[in-house]
Amino acid sequence: MDATPPLLRASGHSAPTQLDATGRIPASGGRALVLHGGGSAGNAWEIGIIAGLAEAGLDVTQADLIIGTSAGSTAAAQITAASPAELLADILDAAPGHRTFAGGGGPGPGRAPGRPAVDHLERTGRIIAAARSAADMRRRMGAAALELEGAQDPTVRERWRATVAARLPRQSWPEQTVLITAVDALTGEPVLFDRHSGVDLVDAVAASCSSGVPYAIGDRQYIDGGYRRNENADLAMGFRLVLVLSPFGGRTRHPLEWGMQLAAQVEELRAAGSEVETVFPDAPSRQAFGGNMMDLSARPPAARAGHRQGMALAEELIAFWR
């Protein structure tokens, strides 16, 4: 497994400077919530899980650290700006294609529902197969993204930014510590955004969800944060309790020797003294996702299934979280 490159602090108009990530994270001993990507359906499922837990008496939105990756970055921004019950109701009330903050975690810039998502998986699968390491894969992913049609088109970027902004109930960073992951498309190096980064929350989320063409912030361009590591749970190193919601159930498309998978991250966290609980979709939730996690029509059933699962898990997770 290659060593994870240093995280970078992103500046709005200049090249990033190296950042000691531990300087951004609260003192160890607290509680961390990790929200992974999973497209529109995965985002809705995460909201449903969190709403079900809250209804049963467990509010995980007050975690000392929230880590958001890809569609999970949208969820992180949403749950720190509106109540889980509001977010769940908005998903369930939204008409198909409705673009309020119900529509979190859909196709990235330059992507559309349906066949393009399949093409994206095929294209990125070829890149993963050709890569020699995780670092090599990130560089190749960035280079390939920069060559995509629309990568240099500012109107694509502005449309994506408007889409992401419409998903967020509030467009300013919360006071609590939220970390949003991305990858520099030019260098392949991981990037960590927080409220001290000089980057708007909307831009940070748009970059983390950029699974199609790269997203420009100032003179830098970024791709999906899931290319750092899948869930990025290892960023919670040192926290006493770590709760991970993974819509893809901890699965990975990468060779296991790269250590991108959640199981490797959990092992590292536990070795460092953290207690870790992972929540994967149950059978009804997986059925609710359907065959395309980017399909907006899957959001209401995914949210309902997540809510039921959250209610069912509440007693166990209350004992863990407290």
PEFENNOR-V383025 format. One record per pair of residues at least 4 apart in sequence whose ideal C-beta (glycine too) atoms are under 7 Angstrom apart, sorted by sequence separation. I is the first residue (numbers start at 1). GAP is how many residues later the second one is. If there is no record, write none. Layout:
i=I gap=GAP
i=I gap=GAP
This chain:
i=21 gap=4
i=26 gap=4
i=38 gap=4
i=40 gap=4
i=41 gap=4
i=42 gap=4
i=43 gap=4
i=44 gap=4
i=45 gap=4
i=46 gap=4
i=47 gap=4
i=48 gap=4
i=49 gap=4
i=50 gap=4
i=51 gap=4
i=52 gap=4
i=54 gap=4
i=68 gap=4
i=69 gap=4
i=71 gap=4
i=72 gap=4
i=73 gap=4
i=74 gap=4
i=75 gap=4
i=76 gap=4
i=77 gap=4
i=78 gap=4
i=82 gap=4
i=84 gap=4
i=85 gap=4
i=86 gap=4
i=87 gap=4
i=88 gap=4
i=89 gap=4
i=90 gap=4
i=94 gap=4
i=98 gap=4
i=99 gap=4
i=107 gap=4
i=112 gap=4
i=113 gap=4
i=115 gap=4
i=116 gap=4
i=117 gap=4
i=118 gap=4
i=119 gap=4
i=120 gap=4
i=121 gap=4
i=122 gap=4
i=123 gap=4
i=124 gap=4
i=125 gap=4
i=126 gap=4
i=127 gap=4
i=132 gap=4
i=133 gap=4
i=134 gap=4
i=135 gap=4
i=136 gap=4
i=137 gap=4
i=138 gap=4
i=139 gap=4
i=140 gap=4
i=141 gap=4
i=142 gap=4
i=143 gap=4
i=147 gap=4
i=154 gap=4
i=155 gap=4
i=156 gap=4
i=157 gap=4
i=158 gap=4
i=159 gap=4
i=160 gap=4
i=161 gap=4
i=162 gap=4
i=164 gap=4
i=174 gap=4
i=184 gap=4
i=193 gap=4
i=199 gap=4
i=200 gap=4
i=201 gap=4
i=202 gap=4
i=203 gap=4
i=204 gap=4
i=205 gap=4
i=206 gap=4
i=210 gap=4
i=223 gap=4
i=226 gap=4
i=228 gap=4
i=246 gap=4
i=254 gap=4
i=262 gap=4
i=263 gap=4
i=264 gap=4
i=265 gap=4
i=266 gap=4
i=267 gap=4
i=268 gap=4
i=270 gap=4
i=281 gap=4
i=283 gap=4
i=284 gap=4
i=285 gap=4
i=289 gap=4
i=298 gap=4
i=299 gap=4
i=300 gap=4
i=301 gap=4
i=302 gap=4
i=303 gap=4
i=304 gap=4
i=305 gap=4
i=306 gap=4
i=307 gap=4
i=308 gap=4
i=309 gap=4
i=310 gap=4
i=313 gap=4
i=314 gap=4
i=315 gap=4
i=316 gap=4
i=317 gap=4
i=318 gap=4
i=11 gap=5
i=37 gap=5
i=38 gap=5
i=53 gap=5
i=54 gap=5
i=68 gap=5
i=79 gap=5
i=82 gap=5
i=98 gap=5
i=107 gap=5
i=111 gap=5
i=131 gap=5
i=146 gap=5
i=173 gap=5
i=183 gap=5
i=184 gap=5
i=199 gap=5
i=210 gap=5
i=216 gap=5
i=217 gap=5
i=229 gap=5
i=256 gap=5
i=259 gap=5
i=269 gap=5
i=281 gap=5
i=290 gap=5
i=10 gap=6
i=94 gap=6
i=107 gap=6
i=111 gap=6
i=131 gap=6
i=145 gap=6
i=150 gap=6
i=165 gap=6
i=193 gap=6
i=215 gap=6
i=236 gap=6
i=254 gap=6
i=270 gap=6
i=9 gap=7
i=38 gap=7
i=53 gap=7
i=68 gap=7
i=183 gap=7
i=184 gap=7
i=214 gap=7
i=215 gap=7
i=225 gap=7
i=269 gap=7
i=8 gap=8
i=9 gap=8
i=68 gap=8
i=79 gap=8
i=94 gap=8
i=183 gap=8
i=207 gap=8
i=214 gap=8
i=252 gap=8
i=281 gap=8
i=290 gap=8
i=78 gap=9
i=111 gap=9
i=128 gap=9
i=131 gap=9
i=181 gap=9
i=182 gap=9
i=206 gap=9
i=214 gap=9
i=233 gap=9
i=252 gap=9
i=289 gap=9
i=8 gap=10
i=9 gap=10
i=50 gap=10
i=66 gap=10
i=90 gap=10
i=107 gap=10
i=127 gap=10
i=130 gap=10
i=207 gap=10
i=266 gap=10
i=288 gap=10
i=8 gap=11
i=35 gap=11
i=50 gap=11
i=90 gap=11
i=91 gap=11
i=181 gap=11
i=182 gap=11
i=193 gap=11
i=233 gap=11
i=250 gap=11
i=6 gap=12
i=7 gap=12
i=90 gap=12
i=210 gap=12
i=250 gap=12
i=266 gap=12
i=127 gap=13
i=179 gap=13
i=180 gap=13
i=210 gap=13
i=211 gap=13
i=231 gap=13
i=250 gap=13
i=288 gap=13
i=289 gap=13
i=7 gap=14
i=66 gap=14
i=127 gap=14
i=203 gap=14
i=210 gap=14
i=288 gap=14
i=179 gap=15
i=207 gap=15
i=209 gap=15
i=231 gap=15
i=178 gap=16
i=208 gap=16
i=246 gap=16
i=262 gap=16
i=124 gap=17
i=127 gap=17
i=177 gap=17
i=208 gap=17
i=285 gap=17
i=288 gap=17
i=61 gap=18
i=199 gap=18
i=244 gap=18
i=61 gap=19
i=285 gap=20
i=284 gap=21
i=285 gap=21
i=173 gap=22
i=230 gap=22
i=61 gap=23
i=78 gap=23
i=180 gap=24
i=284 gap=24
i=285 gap=24
i=180 gap=25
i=182 gap=25
i=46 gap=26
i=78 gap=26
i=182 gap=26
i=33 gap=27
i=181 gap=27
i=242 gap=27
i=282 gap=27
i=43 gap=28
i=47 gap=28
i=173 gap=28
i=180 gap=28
i=250 gap=28
i=42 gap=29
i=46 gap=29
i=50 gap=29
i=75 gap=29
i=172 gap=29
i=185 gap=29
i=233 gap=29
i=33 gap=30
i=54 gap=30
i=74 gap=30
i=171 gap=30
i=230 gap=30
i=250 gap=30
i=32 gap=31
i=35 gap=31
i=43 gap=31
i=47 gap=31
i=54 gap=31
i=74 gap=31
i=171 gap=31
i=191 gap=31
i=229 gap=31
i=230 gap=31
i=231 gap=31
i=234 gap=31
i=249 gap=31
i=31 gap=32
i=32 gap=32
i=35 gap=32
i=37 gap=32
i=39 gap=32
i=43 gap=32
i=230 gap=32
i=233 gap=32
i=237 gap=32
i=242 gap=32
i=244 gap=32
i=246 gap=32
i=249 gap=32
i=31 gap=33
i=32 gap=33
i=33 gap=33
i=34 gap=33
i=35 gap=33
i=36 gap=33
i=37 gap=33
i=38 gap=33
i=51 gap=33
i=71 gap=33
i=168 gap=33
i=233 gap=33
i=236 gap=33
i=30 gap=34
i=35 gap=34
i=37 gap=34
i=50 gap=34
i=51 gap=34
i=71 gap=34
i=168 gap=34
i=231 gap=34
i=234 gap=34
i=238 gap=34
i=240 gap=34
i=241 gap=34
i=242 gap=34
i=243 gap=34
i=244 gap=34
i=245 gap=34
i=246 gap=34
i=247 gap=34
i=279 gap=34
i=30 gap=35
i=32 gap=35
i=37 gap=35
i=186 gap=35
i=234 gap=35
i=237 gap=35
i=239 gap=35
i=240 gap=35
i=244 gap=35
i=36 gap=36
i=51 gap=36
i=184 gap=36
i=185 gap=36
i=229 gap=36
i=233 gap=36
i=35 gap=37
i=47 gap=37
i=51 gap=37
i=165 gap=37
i=168 gap=37
i=185 gap=37
i=26 gap=38
i=110 gap=38
i=164 gap=38
i=184 gap=38
i=185 gap=38
i=190 gap=38
i=236 gap=38
i=26 gap=39
i=146 gap=39
i=183 gap=39
i=25 gap=40
i=35 gap=40
i=47 gap=40
i=48 gap=40
i=110 gap=40
i=145 gap=40
i=182 gap=40
i=183 gap=40
i=277 gap=40
i=35 gap=41
i=47 gap=41
i=142 gap=41
i=161 gap=41
i=164 gap=41
i=182 gap=41
i=183 gap=41
i=142 gap=42
i=164 gap=42
i=183 gap=42
i=142 gap=43
i=182 gap=43
i=277 gap=43
i=47 gap=44
i=142 gap=44
i=181 gap=44
i=183 gap=44
i=138 gap=45
i=161 gap=45
i=164 gap=45
i=180 gap=45
i=183 gap=45
i=110 gap=46
i=142 gap=46
i=160 gap=46
i=44 gap=47
i=109 gap=47
i=181 gap=47
i=109 gap=48
i=139 gap=49
i=138 gap=50
i=109 gap=51
i=181 gap=51
i=108 gap=52
i=135 gap=53
i=160 gap=55
i=179 gap=56
i=156 gap=57
i=157 gap=58
i=157 gap=59
i=43 gap=61
i=43 gap=62
i=151 gap=62
i=40 gap=63
i=42 gap=63
i=103 gap=63
i=104 gap=63
i=150 gap=63
i=151 gap=63
i=103 gap=64
i=148 gap=64
i=40 gap=65
i=101 gap=65
i=148 gap=65
i=39 gap=66
i=40 gap=66
i=100 gap=66
i=101 gap=66
i=38 gap=67
i=39 gap=67
i=99 gap=67
i=101 gap=67
i=101 gap=68
i=145 gap=68
i=146 gap=68
i=145 gap=69
i=146 gap=75
i=145 gap=78
i=243 gap=78
i=241 gap=79
i=241 gap=80
i=142 gap=81
i=141 gap=82
i=141 gap=86
i=81 gap=87
i=82 gap=87
i=81 gap=88
i=81 gap=89
i=138 gap=89
i=78 gap=90
i=77 gap=91
i=78 gap=91
i=120 gap=91
i=120 gap=92
i=74 gap=93
i=81 gap=93
i=80 gap=94
i=80 gap=96
i=80 gap=98
i=111 gap=100
i=108 gap=101
i=109 gap=101
i=111 gap=101
i=76 gap=102
i=108 gap=102
i=110 gap=102
i=108 gap=103
i=109 gap=103
i=110 gap=103
i=76 gap=104
i=105 gap=104
i=108 gap=104
i=109 gap=104
i=109 gap=106
i=73 gap=107
i=68 gap=110
i=65 gap=112
i=66 gap=112
i=67 gap=112
i=68 gap=112
i=69 gap=112
i=64 gap=113
i=65 gap=114
i=134 gap=120
i=77 gap=124
i=134 gap=124
i=128 gap=125
i=133 gap=125
i=128 gap=126
i=134 gap=126
i=77 gap=128
i=125 gap=128
i=5 gap=130
i=2 gap=131
i=74 gap=131
i=2 gap=132
i=73 gap=132
i=2 gap=133
i=73 gap=135
i=74 gap=135
i=73 gap=136
i=70 gap=138
i=71 gap=138
i=69 gap=139
i=70 gap=139
i=68 gap=140
i=70 gap=141
i=26 gap=151
i=25 gap=152
i=73 gap=152
i=70 gap=154
i=24 gap=155
i=70 gap=155
i=69 gap=156
i=70 gap=156
i=69 gap=157
i=69 gap=162
i=69 gap=163
i=67 gap=165
i=16 gap=168
i=67 gap=168
i=67 gap=169
i=24 gap=170
i=21 gap=171
i=65 gap=171
i=24 gap=172
i=19 gap=173
i=65 gap=174
i=16 gap=175
i=117 gap=175
i=8 gap=176
i=117 gap=177
i=113 gap=179
i=8 gap=181
i=10 gap=181
i=113 gap=181
i=8 gap=182
i=113 gap=182
i=7 gap=183
i=8 gap=183
i=10 gap=183
i=60 gap=183
i=113 gap=183
i=5 gap=184
i=7 gap=184
i=5 gap=185
i=7 gap=185
i=4 gap=186
i=12 gap=186
i=10 gap=187
i=11 gap=187
i=12 gap=187
i=107 gap=187
i=9 gap=188
i=106 gap=188
i=10 gap=189
i=37 gap=189
i=106 gap=190
i=103 gap=193
i=36 gap=194
i=36 gap=195
i=49 gap=196
i=34 gap=197
i=102 gap=197
i=34 gap=198
i=34 gap=199
i=46 gap=199
i=97 gap=199
i=96 gap=200
i=46 gap=201
i=96 gap=201
i=34 gap=202
i=45 gap=202
i=14 gap=204
i=16 gap=204
i=32 gap=204
i=12 gap=205
i=13 gap=205
i=14 gap=205
i=15 gap=205
i=42 gap=205
i=12 gap=206
i=13 gap=206
i=10 gap=207
i=11 gap=207
i=32 gap=207
i=31 gap=208
i=34 gap=208
i=91 gap=208
i=92 gap=208
i=30 gap=209
i=31 gap=209
i=34 gap=209
i=36 gap=209
i=38 gap=209
i=91 gap=209
i=10 gap=210
i=28 gap=210
i=30 gap=210
i=31 gap=210
i=32 gap=210
i=33 gap=210
i=34 gap=210
i=35 gap=210
i=36 gap=210
i=38 gap=210
i=28 gap=211
i=29 gap=211
i=34 gap=211
i=36 gap=211
i=92 gap=211
i=36 gap=212
i=91 gap=212
i=21 gap=214
i=88 gap=215
i=88 gap=219
i=49 gap=230
i=45 gap=236
i=45 gap=240
i=41 gap=248
i=42 gap=251
i=41 gap=252
i=40 gap=253
i=39 gap=254
i=40 gap=254
i=41 gap=254
i=48 gap=254
i=52 gap=254
i=38 gap=255
i=39 gap=255
i=40 gap=255
i=44 gap=255
i=48 gap=255
i=52 gap=255
i=56 gap=255
i=1 gap=256
i=40 gap=256
i=47 gap=256
i=48 gap=256
i=51 gap=256
i=52 gap=256
i=55 gap=256
i=58 gap=256
i=1 gap=257
i=41 gap=257
i=45 gap=257
i=48 gap=257
i=49 gap=257
i=52 gap=257
i=53 gap=257
i=57 gap=257
i=1 gap=258
i=40 gap=258
i=41 gap=258
i=44 gap=258
i=45 gap=258
i=48 gap=258
i=52 gap=258
i=56 gap=258
i=40 gap=259
i=44 gap=259
i=47 gap=259
i=48 gap=259
i=51 gap=259
i=52 gap=259
i=58 gap=259
i=45 gap=260
i=46 gap=260
i=49 gap=260
i=50 gap=260
i=58 gap=260
i=41 gap=261
i=45 gap=261
i=49 gap=261
i=53 gap=261
i=57 gap=261
i=60 gap=261
i=44 gap=262
i=48 gap=262
i=52 gap=262
i=58 gap=263
i=53 gap=264
i=31 gap=290
